[in-house]
């Protein structure tokens, strides 16, 4: 019986969930044992024939999860059960050398790295594709004036494309962080019980180097029985950081879809129902899902931080919770990327509403530029500020346009002629450096994506 929705297939793609299924995890462990035996045989630590036998059996596909579970039911030790199942199929001459010089967490920690490596091969292109989509929107709408809001209030004019450029800039930083961090958290350990290399002696580091190279991982430079949990905490934090940016984007989409604003909207397919009670509702449920999962995913990074502190060369206080937080963080981030990608691919942008909203305050959104014009006429800033505020508040009370109120005011009307006022109250004159910023972000994003190892199939800019 399925209990958690993550197990039912509700969240995450099939390809990402498969990485954490027990059969796949078993094969990661067997691949590790195979590479260790091959390296040990090559270096003369174990007999060459035995190393070849162990490698062949580990790669044969004959070690079944069912048999491993039978051994685990007796030993109550999952890694020992894998070793027993592998040994069972090996010739008697090879059995003494299975798992030679290793400890359980050599297998477990390297397995986590292999899972994460494969997961990033799936996640990174999706992150890049979202970045490409967002840059496309930034460039498309870079000359579209819109309301810039602070504290939920109309503040000044913004290029609508600049909203997207800011998001793209941060997403590029995430792409760079994940790429750069791989050398720290995609690591391999074969150093045994307390990190000394144990039975492999002076050749231990060479074994680890060979295994890491074969598995396309990085050899750990120093460890206890376990890889230091700072490594896991780092990628958990980076995932939480990505999730938070995705939530930021989804929150803005939700806000701009509000009835009073109506500037963007999630696509609404035929037959979809927004509410079981209200037929007219078109709820931003996908963006809300992204926000909900981000809150959950962020909590995992706190657990990962707690796991850094272990007793002496290790204890088991990290073990049980990592079985949850590692796969769940990957699967939920995959779901968030999939969901937001779907939203962005089909996002409805109402340019007419964007233009209309600029006039919601009856022209008062241009107050910043009226102030600037007065300052440039040598009027003391604080005097100009107080006067504009007085005129604006009175205009609101009298339901008069700010343009007319400024024009008719004795002081402001004298300081600013009609030509100047028309220029001030034209939103297209206030995009300032927006186009330069957007073009710069687009150029930097293109360079970041080209540098990344995982290039998406579709590049939108």
VEXKOL-361616 format. One record per residue (C-alpha): x, y, z. Coordinates in pm, whole numbers, plus 50000, padded with zeros to 5 digits. Layout:
BEGIN
XYZ
...
END
This chain:
BEGIN
500005000050000
501365034149899
501445059750179
503565088750055
502575106949732
506215106549628
505955068549606
502755069149403
504405087649117
502565120149188
505815139849207
508935137748996
509565121548658
509905084048609
513575088348514
514435106948833
512545083249062
514185053248899
517585065149024
516445059249382
514585026649334
516064997249524
517054977649214
518995007049073
520605013949411
521724977849429
523374980749089
525205012449195
526594992949491
527584963649275
529234986749022
531275001349306
532324967149434
533254957449078
535484987749026
537184983649363
538014947249290
539344956248946
541594983549090
542834960549367
543624933249117
545484957348891
547624969049183
548284933849314
546364938749639
544144908749565
544704880349315
544094892048959
541884862248873
539744868249181
539364905049095
538194895748746
535714870348884
534274895749130
534024922048857
532284898148618
529754886048874
529004921249002
528274932148646
526374900748543
522894911148656
522524878248846
522494894449191
518804900149259
517234923149514
515064894949646
518134874849745
519754905149906
516584910450111
516734874450230
520274879450358
519314912850516
516454896250706
519094875050882
521964899750924
519874931350972
522574949450771
521814961050417
525384964950291
526504931850442
523574915750263
524824929049928
528294915250003
526834881150094
524714879849779
527714889049563
529944863949740
527374836349688
527814837949311
531604841149315
533964811449290
535274799549626
538724813349545
537304848549497
534964849949798
537624860350054
538404891049844
534874904749802
534584939049970
538244936450069
539474965650280
536164983750256
533554994750506
529824998750452
529915036150409
532505033850135
529685017349941
526845039150073
528525072950034
529875065349688
526435052449593
524915085949697
527445103549473
526535080949180
522845087649234
523435124949254
525665124648945
522945107748741
520275130448890
522205161648790
522385148648435
518585151048439
518095182248652
520715205248497
519235205948144
515835214448291
517315243048489
519075255148175
515885252447971
513955273148225
516715299148212
516525299747831
512745304247838
512985332548088
515645350547886
513345347447584
510605365547775
513065391847896
514165400247544
510645399247402
509295423847659
512335445647721
510625476247569
507285470547743
506785495248032
505055480548336
504295488348697
507195483148935
505855475049281
507515478149621
505735469049945
502875457649721
502345493649606
502915510449271
506375526049292
507765534448947
508085522548589
509905490348512
510585471948189
508395441048208
511305421748059
513535432148347
511495410448586
512545380148381
516135391748343
516555393348721
515315357448752
517575345548471
520595361648631
520045342448954
519325309748775
522645313348593
524355316448931
522705283849035
523935266548719
527445278648799
527215268549167
526065233249087
528705229048819
531485242049041
530315222449345
530485188549174
534185185149255
533275186749626
530135165749651
530455140349370
533105120649555
534295085049594
535645068849911
537425035249944
539425042350260
537885016750492
536785015950854
538245048650985
539595065050670
543185052550683
543065029950380
542975001350625
544074968350472
545204983250141
548185001250296
550255024650084
548285015849770
544955026749920
544945061149761
545775047049420
542845022849450
540575052049533
541905072549241
541335044148994
537825037149122
536875073949119
538135077548761
536145047148645
532965059748811
533525095848691
533715108549048
536345127249248
538495109049505
537915121949858
541005138449999
540375128450361
537565111150550
536695092250865
534505061650822
532185084650629
532585112550381
532265145050576
528605155050582
529505190750484
529595176650129
526005164750147
524905196150331
526335216950046
524335200849768
521235199949989
521655237250047
522195243749676
519025224449596
517175245049858
518585276849703
517405266849355
514005257549500
513755291749666
514405309749338
511815288149164
509395297249442
510215334149395
509335331549026
506165311849097
505095336849364
505405365949122
503375346948863
500705340349126
500625376849229
500455389548871
497575365248807
495485380549085
492135393548958
493035429449047
496275427648846
495715402348567
499015407448387
499925370648348
498125337548387
498895300748382
497455282948079
494065267048139
493425235947932
490085224147800
488155205148066
490285218048352
488475228248671
489765256648887
487335250849172
484895223549261
482435250249375
483085280949159
482965274048783
484685306448681
487905301148878
491255297848700
493605291348989
497435292448953
497705257449096
501015248348932
502785279049066
501255272049406
502595236449389
506095249849327
505795272449632
504475244549852
507215219949760
509935246449804
508925250850168
509225213450225
512495209750037
514155238350227
513575220150555
515885192150443
518925214850439
518545220850813
518615183250873
521685179950651
523425206650859
522615187751178
524185156551025
527595173251002
528285167151371
528895129951431
530645111951718
534365105351666
534905087751332
531125083751284
527815073051432
524485064451274
522515095851353
522735107450990
521935074250829
518175070250867
517235105850778
519495106750471
517465078150327
514615103350316
516165137450254
518555128349972
516095111349735
513215133849832
515165165849769
516155153949422
512695141249329
510915172349459
513325195849283
512695176348964
508955180949016
509395218249073
511495221848757
508995201748552
506075221748686
507595256148640
508835246448294
505255237648200
504005270848339
506605291248149
506155272647821
502455281647821
502435314448013
499795339447905
501025375547918
498355402447887
500255432247746
497115453447732
496515448348103
500135456548176
499715489947997
496395497148168
497785490348513
500335518048472
497445542648491
495815526448796
497135554449019
495885580848778
499405591548686
500955591649032
503405564548929
505355592448756
506015611149084
509675600149090
510245616348753
508385648348844
510695650849147
513765645548930
512675672648688
512235697548971
515605689149126
517245695448789
515645729948798
517555737249119
514535733149348
515675718349682
514875681449687
512985681050019
510885711149917
510005694849586
509275661849760
506855677650010
505095697449739
504625667049512
503325646949805
500825674049893
499565676849535
499375639049491
497445632749812
495005660449729
494555646749377
493655612949522
491075628149753
489565648249468
489785619749215
491825641648983
494575629248753
498055636148880
498985651448545
496205677248571
496955683648939
500615690848863
499755712148562
497235733448757
499345737749072
500805772949099
504325761349184
504605728948987
502745742048684
505125771548662
508245750148702
507265724648434
505875733848093
503465712147894
506175696947674
508145686347981
505055672048147
504115651347842
507615636947835
507505629248207
504135611948181
505195589347893
506115554848036
508365546147742
510735573947850
511485556948180
512985523248091
516435538248148
519155511248151
516675482348131
517565472347775
521275473447851
520765451848162
518605426647975
521065423747686
523945419247931
522115392248126
521235374747801
524865375147688
526105362248024
523435335148029
524445323347685
528065320547802
527035302148120
524955277047928
527665270747671
530135264647951
527845240248130
528325203548056
524625195848006
523215215147711
519435214347662
517965201647337
516105234347292
517925267247324
515475296047297
517855325447259
END
